[in-house]
């Protein structure tokens, strides 16, 4: 792990634990076992660290969604793999997910560039799901009357909602991954194929 990666990892943990505003760059430096000057060498500001956490997470996340969708045997399986990949990322990058769901929205309120970037990335993830649903309609694994655009948006909203509720400790699901996958598979499955 590079020094920059260690700073990002430790910053994400601290931001998730204490909050972005309450975490000082000195605390990040101590946790990353480096000097504050090194932090400012890699990131001009604390906000730059937050932005980099988001960029790294979303780029890896979107690439993983694309890859699992491509590798699936059919469209319905692609949707399920996308869902499961989302939950795996949510577990593996819990601190980063928490920070992105709690602190990034506050950062975009007055920043059109950040808001547009987040909107663009949301659109990309919706498109990945939409294309999986369209593939499923074409291969017969998804019901023919499914609405790829609206169903993809609903799935994305469900994933964002469950992530926010669980990462912000608003509620706990017994098994959010299983419940979400079962619900979506049941709603999309082509019953004529059974």
C-alpha positions as CSV (number, residue, x, y, z in Angstrom):
1,X,0.0,0.0,0.0
2,X,1.4,3.4,-1.0
3,X,1.6,6.3,1.4
4,X,-1.3,8.0,-0.4
5,X,-3.5,4.9,-0.2
6,X,-2.7,4.6,3.5
7,X,-3.7,8.2,4.0
8,X,-7.0,7.6,2.2
9,X,-7.8,4.4,4.1
10,X,-7.1,6.0,7.5
11,X,-8.9,9.2,6.6
12,X,-12.0,7.1,5.5
13,X,-11.9,5.3,8.8
14,X,-11.7,8.5,10.8
15,X,-14.3,10.3,8.7
16,X,-16.7,7.3,9.2
17,X,-16.1,7.2,12.9
18,X,-16.0,10.9,13.8
19,X,-17.4,12.7,10.8
20,X,-15.6,14.7,8.1
21,X,-15.9,18.0,9.9
22,X,-14.7,16.7,13.3
23,X,-11.6,14.9,11.9
24,X,-8.5,17.0,11.7
25,X,-5.6,16.5,9.3
26,X,-3.4,16.0,12.3
27,X,-5.5,13.0,13.3
28,X,-5.3,11.6,9.8
29,X,-1.5,12.1,9.8
30,X,-1.1,10.3,13.1
31,X,-3.3,7.4,12.0
32,X,-1.5,7.1,8.7
33,X,1.9,7.4,10.5
34,X,3.0,10.3,8.4
35,X,3.5,14.1,8.6
36,X,0.7,16.6,7.9
37,X,3.0,18.0,5.2
38,X,2.8,14.6,3.4
39,X,-1.0,14.8,3.4
40,X,-0.9,18.3,1.9
41,X,1.7,17.1,-0.7
42,X,-0.9,14.5,-1.9
43,X,-4.1,16.5,-1.3
44,X,-4.3,20.2,-1.3
45,X,-7.1,20.2,1.3
46,X,-9.1,17.9,3.6
47,X,-11.9,18.2,1.1
48,X,-9.5,16.9,-1.5
49,X,-9.1,13.7,0.6
50,X,-12.9,13.3,0.7
51,X,-13.1,13.8,-3.1
52,X,-10.4,11.2,-3.7
53,X,-12.1,8.7,-1.4
54,X,-15.2,9.1,-3.5
55,X,-13.5,9.0,-6.9
56,X,-11.5,5.9,-6.0
57,X,-14.5,4.1,-4.6
58,X,-16.9,4.9,-7.4
59,X,-14.4,4.1,-10.2
60,X,-13.7,0.7,-8.7
61,X,-17.4,0.1,-7.9
62,X,-18.5,0.9,-11.5
63,X,-15.8,-1.2,-13.0
64,X,-16.8,-4.1,-10.8
65,X,-20.5,-3.8,-11.8
66,X,-19.6,-3.7,-15.5
67,X,-17.4,-6.8,-15.2
68,X,-19.9,-8.9,-13.2
69,X,-22.6,-8.0,-15.6
70,X,-20.6,-9.0,-18.6
71,X,-19.6,-12.3,-17.1
72,X,-23.1,-13.3,-16.2
73,X,-24.8,-16.1,-18.2
74,X,-28.0,-14.1,-18.8
75,X,-29.6,-10.8,-18.0
76,X,-31.4,-11.9,-14.8
77,X,-28.2,-13.4,-13.5
78,X,-26.4,-10.1,-14.4
79,X,-28.8,-8.1,-12.3
80,X,-28.3,-10.5,-9.4
81,X,-24.5,-10.3,-9.7
82,X,-24.7,-6.5,-9.8
83,X,-26.8,-6.5,-6.6
84,X,-24.4,-8.9,-4.8
85,X,-21.4,-6.9,-6.0
86,X,-23.0,-3.8,-4.5
87,X,-23.4,-5.5,-1.1
88,X,-19.9,-6.9,-1.2
89,X,-18.5,-3.4,-1.8
90,X,-20.7,-2.1,0.9
91,X,-19.1,-4.6,3.3
92,X,-15.5,-4.4,2.1
93,X,-15.5,-0.7,1.9
94,X,-17.8,0.1,4.9
95,X,-15.9,3.2,5.9
96,X,-15.8,4.6,2.4
97,X,-19.5,3.9,1.8
98,X,-20.4,5.5,5.1
99,X,-18.4,8.6,4.3
100,X,-19.8,8.9,0.8
101,X,-23.4,8.4,1.9
102,X,-23.1,10.8,4.9
103,X,-20.6,13.4,4.1
104,X,-20.5,13.7,0.3
105,X,-24.2,14.9,0.0
106,X,-23.3,17.8,2.3
107,X,-20.3,18.6,0.1
108,X,-22.3,18.9,-3.1
109,X,-25.1,21.2,-1.9
110,X,-23.2,24.3,-3.1
111,X,-20.8,22.6,-5.6
112,X,-22.2,22.1,-9.1
113,X,-19.2,20.2,-10.3
114,X,-19.4,17.6,-7.5
115,X,-23.2,17.3,-7.9
116,X,-22.8,16.8,-11.7
117,X,-20.1,14.2,-11.1
118,X,-22.2,12.3,-8.7
119,X,-25.2,12.5,-11.0
120,X,-23.1,11.3,-13.9
121,X,-21.8,8.3,-11.9
122,X,-25.3,7.5,-10.7
123,X,-26.5,7.5,-14.4
124,X,-23.6,5.1,-15.3
125,X,-24.7,2.7,-12.6
126,X,-28.3,2.9,-13.6
127,X,-27.3,2.3,-17.2
128,X,-25.4,-0.9,-16.2
129,X,-28.5,-2.3,-14.5
130,X,-30.7,-1.1,-17.4
131,X,-28.6,-2.9,-19.9
132,X,-28.7,-6.1,-17.8
133,X,-32.5,-5.9,-17.7
134,X,-32.6,-5.3,-21.5
135,X,-30.3,-8.3,-22.0
136,X,-32.6,-10.4,-19.8
137,X,-35.7,-9.4,-21.9
138,X,-33.8,-10.3,-25.1
139,X,-32.6,-13.7,-23.7
140,X,-36.0,-14.5,-22.0
141,X,-34.7,-14.6,-18.4
142,X,-36.5,-11.3,-17.5
143,X,-40.2,-10.8,-18.0
144,X,-41.0,-9.2,-21.4
145,X,-43.0,-6.3,-20.0
146,X,-40.3,-5.1,-17.6
147,X,-39.4,-1.4,-17.9
148,X,-35.6,-1.4,-18.1
149,X,-35.2,2.4,-17.4
150,X,-37.6,2.7,-14.5
151,X,-36.8,-0.7,-13.0
152,X,-33.0,0.1,-13.1
153,X,-33.7,3.5,-11.4
154,X,-35.8,1.7,-8.7
155,X,-33.1,-0.9,-8.1
156,X,-30.5,1.9,-7.8
157,X,-32.7,3.8,-5.3
158,X,-33.2,0.6,-3.3
159,X,-29.4,0.1,-3.2
160,X,-28.8,3.7,-2.2
161,X,-31.5,3.5,0.4
162,X,-30.4,0.3,2.0
163,X,-26.8,1.5,2.1
164,X,-27.8,4.8,3.7
165,X,-30.1,3.1,6.3
166,X,-27.5,0.6,7.3
167,X,-24.3,2.7,7.1
168,X,-25.9,5.6,9.0
169,X,-27.3,3.2,11.6
170,X,-30.9,4.2,10.9
171,X,-32.1,0.7,10.9
172,X,-30.8,-2.8,10.6
173,X,-31.9,-5.5,8.1
174,X,-31.7,-9.2,9.1
175,X,-30.2,-9.8,5.7
176,X,-30.5,-6.8,3.4
177,X,-28.6,-8.6,0.6
178,X,-30.8,-11.6,0.5
179,X,-34.0,-9.6,0.9
180,X,-33.1,-7.2,-1.9
181,X,-31.9,-9.9,-4.2
182,X,-35.0,-12.1,-3.6
183,X,-37.3,-9.1,-4.1
184,X,-35.6,-7.9,-7.4
185,X,-35.3,-11.4,-8.8
186,X,-38.9,-12.1,-8.1
187,X,-40.0,-8.9,-9.7
188,X,-38.0,-9.3,-12.8
189,X,-38.0,-13.1,-13.4
190,X,-39.8,-14.2,-16.6
191,X,-42.5,-16.6,-15.1
192,X,-43.1,-18.0,-18.6
193,X,-39.7,-19.6,-18.4
194,X,-40.6,-21.7,-15.3
